[in-house]
């Protein structure tokens, strides 16, 4: 019976649950999309890794000594080219091939904006993970294959000539084939395959070796014996290495590792997105709670009647929970389907996504979304259901409006008290650099605001009433209504408080961080022109020669960004990274020498770092080079920080001599000749660097712009993800208005009958929505600013930049949110027949 | 049966009536189970008089009033407020008409809970964007006799006080016609007396025109003329009614 009542209630008043359904649907859609994206990515990458490597029985791969000083700066050693032939010659080995990669750039669709891709050196063999969809694998110098999606994107066909840039310069090539990898087009974002003949050009093969060697055994091979022999070859090869070594993996181990890497990449992405999705769900929970609280209050008489005729409190509780369950299941199911649909659409429509992922949603993900949606809804409806069951039968006879609960004075006082103490703790914590006080203060401030919400709304409404009354009677009635049900207004605004707080906090703290970083970089001294790769790959010798010879540049300094590490702890357990530079050209780098003098025999250390590590001029620092050689060096100069080089430097020639290692050049720094045409010089250098993949001409301003762009992108992305929370809050306002209108039908009918026009009625509802959204936006923004200001003050030593623009956008967005949220309710209310309204009992 | 109000001259320029209707019919439903709520009624309510409309439940008295007030659309016939025909007007015009030329008193829920008594009183004028005429407001307030309770919210007033404020609100725009729908339906006899006296005062002292729907013979005795309805049609009238006279008439109607 009660089941029937619950079901009919939901069916008879679907609009009552509109906001709840929208909130749950949106939050679960987000979650579902996040999980589907993860599943699709993970499953595609995994199955590709496994499918592409299915012929591999054994693999030889390089590894880094985890405990070597600069482990995180080093890449694993490549397998020397001749080792492949030795492995292939082992008894029982059918075939052994190497695989290597390097950055390449394909010409873009637009001139001067190249398309980055990964160049793979492949050998035509069943072991090769790539397949050919059209044409053939490259076999000779100047032949390439391009993944089929990229080929389509860039309009490249088999037979087309194409000029690509590689790490060692330009390569005039011809497309001989279109490739696929496993089930998808490309292994990375875009693949370019070349033959071993171009190995040196694309991947520096002769000196760097293969990234990995793949082995296929004969069907009748003695696998143990063959493996032992390959092990021995790997050990021999490792003998000649200064650091790291080679490991031998079985095919299954390799496939597991590749699949694992794919899975962990995808799950990292999944976790990041889920954080935002669950945040959205929590805000949705507030709205669900608010809706059920309101609905239960509106139905007090119904529950009282049920209780009066003998329904038990438990039965009433169950009936309300059942309603919540219906809403939860329906909304979560819609959300699950929508989220999956969105990802399917993205894969189908966006080439960059479709390139490497196929749609997939695991059953467990469906379960996770459904359970999350249902649990959040049921938990949110818990207290309202309990309240419904506490309805006393006599209330069926009461005349008082059960939907309006007076604002508790004690609650207001407690909330205001918590706000005051929290704000004080935050301010003091910020002043004395105490993170605990700041954390506790922030939490207390937040809780205080939520507790004091109704009181704050009431106060604000009283302040606003007079000015709004002067505007129009509709506005006055709106503010009076917001005040009358201040508890509900506050509860509705809370969702927005949290959403806006998150956005403002992220943008203002992130913006401060961005401006701080940009400022610091701007203050660093630097060369006029520098040439480097962002991945730290060595510069081609030809490139170095060409840049050095450019007219209009003086003193081109050669830099190796990390030649070794000094035995000093510079914090976080890191050792002092040491760079090799032309000490003769040190001045070119624009580094100030604060104390001592740079010379080609000593170590120059940034003063701040030296002070931090407790060393002074004349101290001896032991430097361990990357190849393990060690040398004691005297600190002969204390310098400022520079943008172009690490904070500790020795002469590059000295480093080569002491380490016995032919350390490559990783970047160049130069200054313009006094009479040079700077634009011309820049253009000349650019003409050279554009021939090389991954190598860029950087000037300080460009770098600052890049940092700024990067931060802005990050901030926009985070704001967009958090924006979902604000949209959910919008549904909350919409829902509250719809419920309030249903509840005030008679009042609205009365207003209409005494001459309120439809326009005035709409205005009244719009104003109420805007008041609610402004309360939420203002409180959220103030909280976000206060807390981020306090934190940034301590973290960045006061370098807080007020995000005026973002703030203005947020406030405008708040008003717009209110207006948008009121559209449907206002339309509904205005459409209402005044006569029917006053007849409604 | 007095004939003047029941058979008004059909000229549109006739301004002796606060409201008139001609051949007014309202049919509810459709698909073969029509209910004729008002059946071909022609009536006039003279200015500065107090008319009561009576009849048993289902006699169509409320529907008649709603049609005259422009709250409901008649199926056929014409309705005039003063010299203005309201049949066929759109929502915006009807709203303005209700605001400026009609006053309403309902059985219950007459006041906006968030406004004080005084604010409720001047609400129609405020909705029209006008400042109410101060002298007139003072006069209405004087007759209202609410004293210092004017600045209280409706929830702090008694039922009778609330209804008096509602009557005051209905008068505030000096409407052509005040329509009252069972204004004492929810009140005890003492409060009812205060509200009815106030309505009668409005007619006598302020010269307003009032039409009241009621089924309470005692309330009807405050009026100057009673119109009886039965099955949607006019069944007779009674001038200068007394409670007993009305009761007799009702018995004859078989109510």
Interface residues (C-beta under 8 A of the other chain):
Chain A: X401 X472 X473 X477 X480 X481 X483 X484 X746 X747 X750 X751 X752 X753 X754 X755 X756 X757 X758 X760 X834 X835 X838
Chain B: X66 X69 X71 X72 X91 X92 X95 X96 X98 X99 X100 X104 X106 X109 X110 X111 X112 X113 X114 X115 X123 X124 X126 X127 X128 X129 X169
